[in-house]
Amino acid sequence: MKTATIPSLRVEPQLRQAVEEVLLEGESISSFIEAALRASVERRRAQRDFIARGLAAGEEARHSGEYYPADEVHAELRNMLTAAMENKQF
């Protein structure tokens, strides 16, 4: 597969210095930027999917008329979190 390039990025000298200060041993600015881009793409995909699931759930609730009180949902989420932490799944 051929590779592609990302356009050059002009930044203030302070930002470049901040990046250089946090680079790991053997890490280049290019690899840092690539990792940041990959993480940002994944975060945006996850956010888009989360919103889509929420909108679909809202639509399903409107169609079914089945709603749950917030305090019950919060209690269930707390129980799930507690169980995950006890099983070291979190």
PDB file of N, CA, C and O in Angstrom:
ATOM      1  N   MET A   1       0.841  -1.172   0.000  1.00  0.00           N
ATOM      2  CA  MET A   1       0.000   0.000   0.000  1.00  0.00           C
ATOM      3  C   MET A   1       0.890   1.240   0.000  1.00  0.00           C
ATOM      4  O   MET A   1       1.853   1.331   0.760  1.00  0.00           O
ATOM      5  N   LYS A   2       0.555   2.168  -0.847  1.00  0.00           N
ATOM      6  CA  LYS A   2       1.303   3.419  -0.878  1.00  0.00           C
ATOM      7  C   LYS A   2       0.951   4.263   0.339  1.00  0.00           C
ATOM      8  O   LYS A   2      -0.154   4.189   0.877  1.00  0.00           O
ATOM      9  N   THR A   3       1.911   5.055   0.749  1.00  0.00           N
ATOM     10  CA  THR A   3       1.646   5.963   1.855  1.00  0.00           C
ATOM     11  C   THR A   3       1.243   7.327   1.308  1.00  0.00           C
ATOM     12  O   THR A   3       1.501   7.649   0.148  1.00  0.00           O
ATOM     13  N   ALA A   4       0.618   8.107   2.148  1.00  0.00           N
ATOM     14  CA  ALA A   4       0.210   9.464   1.792  1.00  0.00           C
ATOM     15  C   ALA A   4       0.835  10.412   2.793  1.00  0.00           C
ATOM     16  O   ALA A   4       1.289   9.994   3.858  1.00  0.00           O
ATOM     17  N   THR A   5       0.857  11.671   2.454  1.00  0.00           N
ATOM     18  CA  THR A   5       1.414  12.663   3.367  1.00  0.00           C
ATOM     19  C   THR A   5       0.308  13.554   3.906  1.00  0.00           C
ATOM     20  O   THR A   5      -0.730  13.747   3.273  1.00  0.00           O
ATOM     21  N   ILE A   6       0.557  14.082   5.073  1.00  0.00           N
ATOM     22  CA  ILE A   6      -0.325  15.073   5.693  1.00  0.00           C
ATOM     23  C   ILE A   6       0.323  16.429   5.410  1.00  0.00           C
ATOM     24  O   ILE A   6       1.546  16.552   5.462  1.00  0.00           O
ATOM     25  N   PRO A   7      -0.482  17.438   5.115  1.00  0.00           N
ATOM     26  CA  PRO A   7       0.107  18.750   4.836  1.00  0.00           C
ATOM     27  C   PRO A   7       0.975  19.248   5.997  1.00  0.00           C
ATOM     28  O   PRO A   7       0.752  18.899   7.157  1.00  0.00           O
ATOM     29  N   SER A   8       1.948  20.055   5.659  1.00  0.00           N
ATOM     30  CA  SER A   8       2.813  20.653   6.679  1.00  0.00           C
ATOM     31  C   SER A   8       1.964  21.421   7.679  1.00  0.00           C
ATOM     32  O   SER A   8       0.909  21.964   7.351  1.00  0.00           O
ATOM     33  N   LEU A   9       2.451  21.448   8.888  1.00  0.00           N
ATOM     34  CA  LEU A   9       1.716  22.105   9.964  1.00  0.00           C
ATOM     35  C   LEU A   9       2.587  23.186  10.577  1.00  0.00           C
ATOM     36  O   LEU A   9       3.650  22.897  11.126  1.00  0.00           O
ATOM     37  N   ARG A  10       2.145  24.415  10.486  1.00  0.00           N
ATOM     38  CA  ARG A  10       2.882  25.513  11.096  1.00  0.00           C
ATOM     39  C   ARG A  10       2.338  25.729  12.500  1.00  0.00           C
ATOM     40  O   ARG A  10       1.128  25.825  12.704  1.00  0.00           O
ATOM     41  N   VAL A  11       3.245  25.803  13.459  1.00  0.00           N
ATOM     42  CA  VAL A  11       2.858  26.010  14.855  1.00  0.00           C
ATOM     43  C   VAL A  11       3.758  27.067  15.470  1.00  0.00           C
ATOM     44  O   VAL A  11       4.819  27.393  14.939  1.00  0.00           O
ATOM     45  N   GLU A  12       3.313  27.593  16.597  1.00  0.00           N
ATOM     46  CA  GLU A  12       4.140  28.554  17.329  1.00  0.00           C
ATOM     47  C   GLU A  12       5.348  27.821  17.909  1.00  0.00           C
ATOM     48  O   GLU A  12       5.254  26.639  18.238  1.00  0.00           O
ATOM     49  N   PRO A  13       6.464  28.503  18.033  1.00  0.00           N
ATOM     50  CA  PRO A  13       7.663  27.869  18.587  1.00  0.00           C
ATOM     51  C   PRO A  13       7.436  27.249  19.965  1.00  0.00           C
ATOM     52  O   PRO A  13       8.047  26.232  20.293  1.00  0.00           O
ATOM     53  N   GLN A  14       6.567  27.849  20.767  1.00  0.00           N
ATOM     54  CA  GLN A  14       6.297  27.316  22.104  1.00  0.00           C
ATOM     55  C   GLN A  14       5.636  25.934  22.033  1.00  0.00           C
ATOM     56  O   GLN A  14       5.920  25.062  22.853  1.00  0.00           O
ATOM     57  N   LEU A  15       4.758  25.746  21.053  1.00  0.00           N
ATOM     58  CA  LEU A  15       4.112  24.448  20.909  1.00  0.00           C
ATOM     59  C   LEU A  15       5.121  23.399  20.453  1.00  0.00           C
ATOM     60  O   LEU A  15       5.126  22.277  20.959  1.00  0.00           O
ATOM     61  N   ARG A  16       5.962  23.756  19.513  1.00  0.00           N
ATOM     62  CA  ARG A  16       6.984  22.802  19.067  1.00  0.00           C
ATOM     63  C   ARG A  16       7.894  22.415  20.238  1.00  0.00           C
ATOM     64  O   ARG A  16       8.227  21.242  20.403  1.00  0.00           O
ATOM     65  N   GLN A  17       8.287  23.385  21.037  1.00  0.00           N
ATOM     66  CA  GLN A  17       9.138  23.114  22.196  1.00  0.00           C
ATOM     67  C   GLN A  17       8.418  22.199  23.181  1.00  0.00           C
ATOM     68  O   GLN A  17       9.023  21.284  23.739  1.00  0.00           O
ATOM     69  N   ALA A  18       7.123  22.449  23.394  1.00  0.00           N
ATOM     70  CA  ALA A  18       6.351  21.608  24.311  1.00  0.00           C
ATOM     71  C   ALA A  18       6.301  20.170  23.810  1.00  0.00           C
ATOM     72  O   ALA A  18       6.406  19.232  24.600  1.00  0.00           O
ATOM     73  N   VAL A  19       6.143  19.992  22.504  1.00  0.00           N
ATOM     74  CA  VAL A  19       6.135  18.645  21.921  1.00  0.00           C
ATOM     75  C   VAL A  19       7.491  17.991  22.126  1.00  0.00           C
ATOM     76  O   VAL A  19       7.568  16.840  22.556  1.00  0.00           O
ATOM     77  N   GLU A  20       8.551  18.708  21.824  1.00  0.00           N
ATOM     78  CA  GLU A  20       9.898  18.154  21.966  1.00  0.00           C
ATOM     79  C   GLU A  20      10.182  17.741  23.414  1.00  0.00           C
ATOM     80  O   GLU A  20      10.905  16.775  23.656  1.00  0.00           O
ATOM     81  N   GLU A  21       9.614  18.472  24.369  1.00  0.00           N
ATOM     82  CA  GLU A  21       9.853  18.168  25.784  1.00  0.00           C
ATOM     83  C   GLU A  21       9.183  16.868  26.230  1.00  0.00           C
ATOM     84  O   GLU A  21       9.618  16.249  27.202  1.00  0.00           O
ATOM     85  N   VAL A  22       8.135  16.454  25.533  1.00  0.00           N
ATOM     86  CA  VAL A  22       7.409  15.253  25.962  1.00  0.00           C
ATOM     87  C   VAL A  22       7.675  14.030  25.090  1.00  0.00           C
ATOM     88  O   VAL A  22       7.111  12.962  25.331  1.00  0.00           O
ATOM     89  N   LEU A  23       8.522  14.176  24.089  1.00  0.00           N
ATOM     90  CA  LEU A  23       8.841  13.029  23.242  1.00  0.00           C
ATOM     91  C   LEU A  23       9.516  11.935  24.054  1.00  0.00           C
ATOM     92  O   LEU A  23      10.342  12.208  24.924  1.00  0.00           O
ATOM     93  N   LEU A  24       9.155  10.706  23.760  1.00  0.00           N
ATOM     94  CA  LEU A  24       9.801   9.571  24.400  1.00  0.00           C
ATOM     95  C   LEU A  24      11.135   9.309  23.712  1.00  0.00           C
ATOM     96  O   LEU A  24      11.384   9.802  22.612  1.00  0.00           O
ATOM     97  N   GLU A  25      11.979   8.538  24.360  1.00  0.00           N
ATOM     98  CA  GLU A  25      13.280   8.229  23.785  1.00  0.00           C
ATOM     99  C   GLU A  25      13.095   7.536  22.438  1.00  0.00           C
ATOM    100  O   GLU A  25      12.375   6.543  22.332  1.00  0.00           O
ATOM    101  N   GLY A  26      13.750   8.067  21.417  1.00  0.00           N
ATOM    102  CA  GLY A  26      13.675   7.496  20.080  1.00  0.00           C
ATOM    103  C   GLY A  26      12.440   7.909  19.294  1.00  0.00           C
ATOM    104  O   GLY A  26      12.284   7.516  18.138  1.00  0.00           O
ATOM    105  N   GLU A  27      11.565   8.691  19.903  1.00  0.00           N
ATOM    106  CA  GLU A  27      10.345   9.124  19.229  1.00  0.00           C
ATOM    107  C   GLU A  27      10.612  10.409  18.456  1.00  0.00           C
ATOM    108  O   GLU A  27      11.296  11.308  18.947  1.00  0.00           O
ATOM    109  N   SER A  28      10.075  10.489  17.257  1.00  0.00           N
ATOM    110  CA  SER A  28      10.228  11.705  16.453  1.00  0.00           C
ATOM    111  C   SER A  28       8.947  12.529  16.537  1.00  0.00           C
ATOM    112  O   SER A  28       7.895  12.036  16.944  1.00  0.00           O
ATOM    113  N   ILE A  29       9.061  13.779  16.146  1.00  0.00           N
ATOM    114  CA  ILE A  29       7.870  14.629  16.105  1.00  0.00           C
ATOM    115  C   ILE A  29       6.862  14.035  15.129  1.00  0.00           C
ATOM    116  O   ILE A  29       5.659  14.058  15.386  1.00  0.00           O
ATOM    117  N   SER A  30       7.348  13.506  14.013  1.00  0.00           N
ATOM    118  CA  SER A  30       6.444  12.900  13.032  1.00  0.00           C
ATOM    119  C   SER A  30       5.668  11.733  13.621  1.00  0.00           C
ATOM    120  O   SER A  30       4.460  11.627  13.410  1.00  0.00           O
ATOM    121  N   SER A  31       6.339  10.860  14.353  1.00  0.00           N
ATOM    122  CA  SER A  31       5.636   9.715  14.936  1.00  0.00           C
ATOM    123  C   SER A  31       4.676  10.168  16.033  1.00  0.00           C
ATOM    124  O   SER A  31       3.610   9.579  16.211  1.00  0.00           O
ATOM    125  N   PHE A  32       5.056  11.218  16.768  1.00  0.00           N
ATOM    126  CA  PHE A  32       4.172  11.781  17.787  1.00  0.00           C
ATOM    127  C   PHE A  32       2.899  12.322  17.138  1.00  0.00           C
ATOM    128  O   PHE A  32       1.795  12.072  17.622  1.00  0.00           O
ATOM    129  N   ILE A  33       3.057  13.057  16.052  1.00  0.00           N
ATOM    130  CA  ILE A  33       1.906  13.627  15.353  1.00  0.00           C
ATOM    131  C   ILE A  33       1.036  12.521  14.767  1.00  0.00           C
ATOM    132  O   ILE A  33      -0.191  12.595  14.835  1.00  0.00           O
ATOM    133  N   GLU A  34       1.660  11.501  14.196  1.00  0.00           N
ATOM    134  CA  GLU A  34       0.884  10.390  13.646  1.00  0.00           C
ATOM    135  C   GLU A  34       0.066   9.710  14.741  1.00  0.00           C
ATOM    136  O   GLU A  34      -1.109   9.407  14.537  1.00  0.00           O
ATOM    137  N   ALA A  35       0.673   9.470  15.896  1.00  0.00           N
ATOM    138  CA  ALA A  35      -0.047   8.846  17.015  1.00  0.00           C
ATOM    139  C   ALA A  35      -1.195   9.736  17.479  1.00  0.00           C
ATOM    140  O   ALA A  35      -2.284   9.245  17.778  1.00  0.00           O
ATOM    141  N   ALA A  36      -0.953  11.034  17.537  1.00  0.00           N
ATOM    142  CA  ALA A  36      -1.994  11.968  17.955  1.00  0.00           C
ATOM    143  C   ALA A  36      -3.149  11.977  16.955  1.00  0.00           C
ATOM    144  O   ALA A  36      -4.313  12.025  17.352  1.00  0.00           O
ATOM    145  N   LEU A  37      -2.835  11.931  15.673  1.00  0.00           N
ATOM    146  CA  LEU A  37      -3.879  11.886  14.649  1.00  0.00           C
ATOM    147  C   LEU A  37      -4.703  10.611  14.757  1.00  0.00           C
ATOM    148  O   LEU A  37      -5.932  10.651  14.693  1.00  0.00           O
ATOM    149  N   ARG A  38      -4.020   9.475  14.923  1.00  0.00           N
ATOM    150  CA  ARG A  38      -4.735   8.200  15.054  1.00  0.00           C
ATOM    151  C   ARG A  38      -5.656   8.216  16.271  1.00  0.00           C
ATOM    152  O   ARG A  38      -6.802   7.774  16.187  1.00  0.00           O
ATOM    153  N   ALA A  39      -5.164   8.719  17.396  1.00  0.00           N
ATOM    154  CA  ALA A  39      -5.968   8.774  18.618  1.00  0.00           C
ATOM    155  C   ALA A  39      -7.168   9.700  18.436  1.00  0.00           C
ATOM    156  O   ALA A  39      -8.268   9.399  18.900  1.00  0.00           O
ATOM    157  N   SER A  40      -6.955  10.814  17.768  1.00  0.00           N
ATOM    158  CA  SER A  40      -8.040  11.763  17.549  1.00  0.00           C
ATOM    159  C   SER A  40      -9.101  11.183  16.622  1.00  0.00           C
ATOM    160  O   SER A  40     -10.296  11.366  16.857  1.00  0.00           O
ATOM    161  N   VAL A  41      -8.679  10.492  15.580  1.00  0.00           N
ATOM    162  CA  VAL A  41      -9.629   9.851  14.671  1.00  0.00           C
ATOM    163  C   VAL A  41     -10.455   8.816  15.436  1.00  0.00           C
ATOM    164  O   VAL A  41     -11.677   8.778  15.298  1.00  0.00           O
ATOM    165  N   GLU A  42      -9.806   7.988  16.229  1.00  0.00           N
ATOM    166  CA  GLU A  42     -10.514   6.958  16.995  1.00  0.00           C
ATOM    167  C   GLU A  42     -11.480   7.582  17.997  1.00  0.00           C
ATOM    168  O   GLU A  42     -12.600   7.098  18.162  1.00  0.00           O
ATOM    169  N   ARG A  43     -11.061   8.643  18.658  1.00  0.00           N
ATOM    170  CA  ARG A  43     -11.918   9.335  19.626  1.00  0.00           C
ATOM    171  C   ARG A  43     -13.154   9.910  18.927  1.00  0.00           C
ATOM    172  O   ARG A  43     -14.265   9.811  19.447  1.00  0.00           O
ATOM    173  N   ARG A  44     -12.962  10.504  17.759  1.00  0.00           N
ATOM    174  CA  ARG A  44     -14.100  11.073  17.035  1.00  0.00           C
ATOM    175  C   ARG A  44     -15.044   9.982  16.540  1.00  0.00           C
ATOM    176  O   ARG A  44     -16.263  10.153  16.569  1.00  0.00           O
ATOM    177  N   ARG A  45     -14.486   8.865  16.088  1.00  0.00           N
ATOM    178  CA  ARG A  45     -15.345   7.751  15.677  1.00  0.00           C
ATOM    179  C   ARG A  45     -16.167   7.242  16.853  1.00  0.00           C
ATOM    180  O   ARG A  45     -17.368   7.005  16.724  1.00  0.00           O
ATOM    181  N   ALA A  46     -15.513   7.075  18.001  1.00  0.00           N
ATOM    182  CA  ALA A  46     -16.210   6.601  19.197  1.00  0.00           C
ATOM    183  C   ALA A  46     -17.306   7.590  19.597  1.00  0.00           C
ATOM    184  O   ALA A  46     -18.407   7.187  19.971  1.00  0.00           O
ATOM    185  N   GLN A  47     -17.001   8.872  19.517  1.00  0.00           N
ATOM    186  CA  GLN A  47     -17.982   9.895  19.861  1.00  0.00           C
ATOM    187  C   GLN A  47     -19.163   9.855  18.898  1.00  0.00           C
ATOM    188  O   GLN A  47     -20.315   9.926  19.327  1.00  0.00           O
ATOM    189  N   ARG A  48     -18.890   9.742  17.618  1.00  0.00           N
ATOM    190  CA  ARG A  48     -19.950   9.670  16.609  1.00  0.00           C
ATOM    191  C   ARG A  48     -20.835   8.458  16.857  1.00  0.00           C
ATOM    192  O   ARG A  48     -22.061   8.559  16.800  1.00  0.00           O
ATOM    193  N   ASP A  49     -20.214   7.305  17.134  1.00  0.00           N
ATOM    194  CA  ASP A  49     -20.972   6.079  17.374  1.00  0.00           C
ATOM    195  C   ASP A  49     -21.795   6.180  18.655  1.00  0.00           C
ATOM    196  O   ASP A  49     -22.933   5.712  18.702  1.00  0.00           O
ATOM    197  N   PHE A  50     -21.222   6.791  19.696  1.00  0.00           N
ATOM    198  CA  PHE A  50     -21.931   6.983  20.965  1.00  0.00           C
ATOM    199  C   PHE A  50     -23.183   7.825  20.748  1.00  0.00           C
ATOM    200  O   PHE A  50     -24.257   7.491  21.249  1.00  0.00           O
ATOM    201  N   ILE A  51     -23.043   8.903  20.011  1.00  0.00           N
ATOM    202  CA  ILE A  51     -24.182   9.790  19.747  1.00  0.00           C
ATOM    203  C   ILE A  51     -25.249   9.048  18.933  1.00  0.00           C
ATOM    204  O   ILE A  51     -26.442   9.166  19.210  1.00  0.00           O
ATOM    205  N   ALA A  52     -24.812   8.287  17.933  1.00  0.00           N
ATOM    206  CA  ALA A  52     -25.756   7.533  17.112  1.00  0.00           C
ATOM    207  C   ALA A  52     -26.529   6.518  17.965  1.00  0.00           C
ATOM    208  O   ALA A  52     -27.738   6.361  17.798  1.00  0.00           O
ATOM    209  N   ARG A  53     -25.825   5.826  18.885  1.00  0.00           N
ATOM    210  CA  ARG A  53     -26.504   4.869  19.757  1.00  0.00           C
ATOM    211  C   ARG A  53     -27.500   5.579  20.670  1.00  0.00           C
ATOM    212  O   ARG A  53     -28.601   5.078  20.898  1.00  0.00           O
ATOM    213  N   GLY A  54     -27.115   6.744  21.192  1.00  0.00           N
ATOM    214  CA  GLY A  54     -28.010   7.501  22.059  1.00  0.00           C
ATOM    215  C   GLY A  54     -29.248   7.973  21.327  1.00  0.00           C
ATOM    216  O   GLY A  54     -30.356   7.884  21.857  1.00  0.00           O
ATOM    217  N   LEU A  55     -29.074   8.475  20.116  1.00  0.00           N
ATOM    218  CA  LEU A  55     -30.224   8.918  19.330  1.00  0.00           C
ATOM    219  C   LEU A  55     -31.142   7.747  18.988  1.00  0.00           C
ATOM    220  O   LEU A  55     -32.365   7.876  19.039  1.00  0.00           O
ATOM    221  N   ALA A  56     -30.548   6.598  18.639  1.00  0.00           N
ATOM    222  CA  ALA A  56     -31.347   5.410  18.321  1.00  0.00           C
ATOM    223  C   ALA A  56     -32.104   4.930  19.561  1.00  0.00           C
ATOM    224  O   ALA A  56     -33.265   4.530  19.463  1.00  0.00           O
ATOM    225  N   ALA A  57     -31.453   4.968  20.724  1.00  0.00           N
ATOM    226  CA  ALA A  57     -32.116   4.556  21.961  1.00  0.00           C
ATOM    227  C   ALA A  57     -33.271   5.492  22.292  1.00  0.00           C
ATOM    228  O   ALA A  57     -34.329   5.041  22.731  1.00  0.00           O
ATOM    229  N   GLY A  58     -33.077   6.775  22.086  1.00  0.00           N
ATOM    230  CA  GLY A  58     -34.150   7.747  22.328  1.00  0.00           C
ATOM    231  C   GLY A  58     -35.333   7.507  21.410  1.00  0.00           C
ATOM    232  O   GLY A  58     -36.488   7.573  21.831  1.00  0.00           O
ATOM    233  N   GLU A  59     -35.034   7.231  20.165  1.00  0.00           N
ATOM    234  CA  GLU A  59     -36.094   6.952  19.192  1.00  0.00           C
ATOM    235  C   GLU A  59     -36.846   5.676  19.566  1.00  0.00           C
ATOM    236  O   GLU A  59     -38.072   5.624  19.479  1.00  0.00           O
ATOM    237  N   GLU A  60     -36.104   4.651  19.983  1.00  0.00           N
ATOM    238  CA  GLU A  60     -36.728   3.391  20.405  1.00  0.00           C
ATOM    239  C   GLU A  60     -37.612   3.610  21.626  1.00  0.00           C
ATOM    240  O   GLU A  60     -38.702   3.044  21.711  1.00  0.00           O
ATOM    241  N   ALA A  61     -37.153   4.426  22.573  1.00  0.00           N
ATOM    242  CA  ALA A  61     -37.951   4.717  23.768  1.00  0.00           C
ATOM    243  C   ALA A  61     -39.241   5.443  23.382  1.00  0.00           C
ATOM    244  O   ALA A  61     -40.306   5.149  23.926  1.00  0.00           O
ATOM    245  N   ARG A  62     -39.147   6.376  22.457  1.00  0.00           N
ATOM    246  CA  ARG A  62     -40.352   7.090  22.018  1.00  0.00           C
ATOM    247  C   ARG A  62     -41.346   6.135  21.366  1.00  0.00           C
ATOM    248  O   ARG A  62     -42.553   6.230  21.591  1.00  0.00           O
ATOM    249  N   HIS A  63     -40.825   5.211  20.555  1.00  0.00           N
ATOM    250  CA  HIS A  63     -41.718   4.256  19.882  1.00  0.00           C
ATOM    251  C   HIS A  63     -42.322   3.255  20.857  1.00  0.00           C
ATOM    252  O   HIS A  63     -43.503   2.923  20.749  1.00  0.00           O
ATOM    253  N   SER A  64     -41.539   2.777  21.795  1.00  0.00           N
ATOM    254  CA  SER A  64     -42.024   1.751  22.721  1.00  0.00           C
ATOM    255  C   SER A  64     -42.757   2.350  23.928  1.00  0.00           C
ATOM    256  O   SER A  64     -43.576   1.688  24.565  1.00  0.00           O
ATOM    257  N   GLY A  65     -42.446   3.610  24.226  1.00  0.00           N
ATOM    258  CA  GLY A  65     -43.030   4.238  25.406  1.00  0.00           C
ATOM    259  C   GLY A  65     -42.393   3.757  26.701  1.00  0.00           C
ATOM    260  O   GLY A  65     -42.878   4.075  27.787  1.00  0.00           O
ATOM    261  N   GLU A  66     -41.307   2.994  26.596  1.00  0.00           N
ATOM    262  CA  GLU A  66     -40.637   2.436  27.774  1.00  0.00           C
ATOM    263  C   GLU A  66     -39.479   3.339  28.183  1.00  0.00           C
ATOM    264  O   GLU A  66     -38.498   3.491  27.455  1.00  0.00           O
ATOM    265  N   TYR A  67     -39.617   3.927  29.354  1.00  0.00           N
ATOM    266  CA  TYR A  67     -38.604   4.830  29.892  1.00  0.00           C
ATOM    267  C   TYR A  67     -38.188   4.333  31.277  1.00  0.00           C
ATOM    268  O   TYR A  67     -38.943   3.610  31.928  1.00  0.00           O
ATOM    269  N   TYR A  68     -37.003   4.713  31.727  1.00  0.00           N
ATOM    270  CA  TYR A  68     -36.506   4.318  33.042  1.00  0.00           C
ATOM    271  C   TYR A  68     -36.108   5.565  33.810  1.00  0.00           C
ATOM    272  O   TYR A  68     -35.502   6.476  33.248  1.00  0.00           O
ATOM    273  N   PRO A  69     -36.448   5.610  35.101  1.00  0.00           N
ATOM    274  CA  PRO A  69     -36.063   6.769  35.914  1.00  0.00           C
ATOM    275  C   PRO A  69     -34.530   6.872  36.010  1.00  0.00           C
ATOM    276  O   PRO A  69     -33.836   5.858  36.091  1.00  0.00           O
ATOM    277  N   ALA A  70     -34.027   8.085  36.001  1.00  0.00           N
ATOM    278  CA  ALA A  70     -32.586   8.318  36.030  1.00  0.00           C
ATOM    279  C   ALA A  70     -31.928   7.706  37.255  1.00  0.00           C
ATOM    280  O   ALA A  70     -30.822   7.175  37.156  1.00  0.00           O
ATOM    281  N   ASP A  71     -32.588   7.769  38.417  1.00  0.00           N
ATOM    282  CA  ASP A  71     -31.968   7.220  39.620  1.00  0.00           C
ATOM    283  C   ASP A  71     -31.784   5.705  39.511  1.00  0.00           C
ATOM    284  O   ASP A  71     -30.810   5.164  40.037  1.00  0.00           O
ATOM    285  N   GLU A  72     -32.700   5.018  38.839  1.00  0.00           N
ATOM    286  CA  GLU A  72     -32.539   3.577  38.627  1.00  0.00           C
ATOM    287  C   GLU A  72     -31.372   3.282  37.679  1.00  0.00           C
ATOM    288  O   GLU A  72     -30.602   2.348  37.901  1.00  0.00           O
ATOM    289  N   VAL A  73     -31.254   4.078  36.636  1.00  0.00           N
ATOM    290  CA  VAL A  73     -30.163   3.899  35.676  1.00  0.00           C
ATOM    291  C   VAL A  73     -28.830   4.168  36.364  1.00  0.00           C
ATOM    292  O   VAL A  73     -27.875   3.411  36.188  1.00  0.00           O
ATOM    293  N   HIS A  74     -28.762   5.237  37.142  1.00  0.00           N
ATOM    294  CA  HIS A  74     -27.518   5.563  37.850  1.00  0.00           C
ATOM    295  C   HIS A  74     -27.132   4.463  38.823  1.00  0.00           C
ATOM    296  O   HIS A  74     -25.957   4.112  38.931  1.00  0.00           O
ATOM    297  N   ALA A  75     -28.117   3.914  39.534  1.00  0.00           N
ATOM    298  CA  ALA A  75     -27.838   2.829  40.479  1.00  0.00           C
ATOM    299  C   ALA A  75     -27.291   1.605  39.745  1.00  0.00           C
ATOM    300  O   ALA A  75     -26.337   0.977  40.204  1.00  0.00           O
ATOM    301  N   GLU A  76     -27.889   1.272  38.621  1.00  0.00           N
ATOM    302  CA  GLU A  76     -27.414   0.120  37.837  1.00  0.00           C
ATOM    303  C   GLU A  76     -25.995   0.355  37.322  1.00  0.00           C
ATOM    304  O   GLU A  76     -25.168  -0.556  37.348  1.00  0.00           O
ATOM    305  N   LEU A  77     -25.710   1.562  36.857  1.00  0.00           N
ATOM    306  CA  LEU A  77     -24.357   1.877  36.381  1.00  0.00           C
ATOM    307  C   LEU A  77     -23.349   1.803  37.520  1.00  0.00           C
ATOM    308  O   LEU A  77     -22.233   1.314  37.338  1.00  0.00           O
ATOM    309  N   ARG A  78     -23.747   2.295  38.709  1.00  0.00           N
ATOM    310  CA  ARG A  78     -22.861   2.192  39.874  1.00  0.00           C
ATOM    311  C   ARG A  78     -22.563   0.730  40.200  1.00  0.00           C
ATOM    312  O   ARG A  78     -21.422   0.368  40.487  1.00  0.00           O
ATOM    313  N   ASN A  79     -23.599  -0.105  40.153  1.00  0.00           N
ATOM    314  CA  ASN A  79     -23.408  -1.536  40.419  1.00  0.00           C
ATOM    315  C   ASN A  79     -22.465  -2.167  39.390  1.00  0.00           C
ATOM    316  O   ASN A  79     -21.599  -2.968  39.742  1.00  0.00           O
ATOM    317  N   MET A  80     -22.637  -1.805  38.140  1.00  0.00           N
ATOM    318  CA  MET A  80     -21.764  -2.344  37.090  1.00  0.00           C
ATOM    319  C   MET A  80     -20.319  -1.909  37.309  1.00  0.00           C
ATOM    320  O   MET A  80     -19.397  -2.709  37.155  1.00  0.00           O
ATOM    321  N   LEU A  81     -20.124  -0.646  37.666  1.00  0.00           N
ATOM    322  CA  LEU A  81     -18.781  -0.131  37.907  1.00  0.00           C
ATOM    323  C   LEU A  81     -18.140  -0.819  39.103  1.00  0.00           C
ATOM    324  O   LEU A  81     -16.970  -1.199  39.060  1.00  0.00           O
ATOM    325  N   THR A  82     -18.912  -0.974  40.165  1.00  0.00           N
ATOM    326  CA  THR A  82     -18.397  -1.646  41.360  1.00  0.00           C
ATOM    327  C   THR A  82     -17.972  -3.074  41.026  1.00  0.00           C
ATOM    328  O   THR A  82     -16.888  -3.511  41.413  1.00  0.00           O
ATOM    329  N   ALA A  83     -18.823  -3.795  40.310  1.00  0.00           N
ATOM    330  CA  ALA A  83     -18.508  -5.182  39.945  1.00  0.00           C
ATOM    331  C   ALA A  83     -17.264  -5.241  39.068  1.00  0.00           C
ATOM    332  O   ALA A  83     -16.418  -6.116  39.254  1.00  0.00           O
ATOM    333  N   ALA A  84     -17.142  -4.324  38.118  1.00  0.00           N
ATOM    334  CA  ALA A  84     -15.979  -4.309  37.229  1.00  0.00           C
ATOM    335  C   ALA A  84     -14.709  -4.026  38.023  1.00  0.00           C
ATOM    336  O   ALA A  84     -13.670  -4.639  37.780  1.00  0.00           O
ATOM    337  N   MET A  85     -14.793  -3.095  38.972  1.00  0.00           N
ATOM    338  CA  MET A  85     -13.607  -2.759  39.771  1.00  0.00           C
ATOM    339  C   MET A  85     -13.219  -3.915  40.687  1.00  0.00           C
ATOM    340  O   MET A  85     -12.034  -4.167  40.909  1.00  0.00           O
ATOM    341  N   GLU A  86     -14.210  -4.607  41.212  1.00  0.00           N
ATOM    342  CA  GLU A  86     -13.913  -5.759  42.063  1.00  0.00           C
ATOM    343  C   GLU A  86     -13.264  -6.901  41.270  1.00  0.00           C
ATOM    344  O   GLU A  86     -12.442  -7.653  41.794  1.00  0.00           O
ATOM    345  N   ASN A  87     -13.651  -7.007  40.008  1.00  0.00           N
ATOM    346  CA  ASN A  87     -13.082  -8.044  39.137  1.00  0.00           C
ATOM    347  C   ASN A  87     -11.878  -7.526  38.362  1.00  0.00           C
ATOM    348  O   ASN A  87     -11.349  -8.212  37.489  1.00  0.00           O
ATOM    349  N   LYS A  88     -11.452  -6.315  38.687  1.00  0.00           N
ATOM    350  CA  LYS A  88     -10.310  -5.665  38.038  1.00  0.00           C
ATOM    351  C   LYS A  88     -10.465  -5.619  36.524  1.00  0.00           C
ATOM    352  O   LYS A  88      -9.499  -5.794  35.781  1.00  0.00           O
ATOM    353  N   GLN A  89     -11.687  -5.382  36.084  1.00  0.00           N
ATOM    354  CA  GLN A  89     -11.979  -5.249  34.662  1.00  0.00           C
ATOM    355  C   GLN A  89     -11.984  -3.796  34.251  1.00  0.00           C
ATOM    356  O   GLN A  89     -12.193  -3.488  33.077  1.00  0.00           O
ATOM    357  N   PHE A  90     -11.766  -2.923  35.162  1.00  0.00           N
ATOM    358  CA  PHE A  90     -11.810  -1.491  34.862  1.00  0.00           C
ATOM    359  C   PHE A  90     -10.437  -0.920  34.801  1.00  0.00           C
ATOM    360  O   PHE A  90     -10.276   0.276  34.559  1.00  0.00           O
TER     361      PHE A  90
END
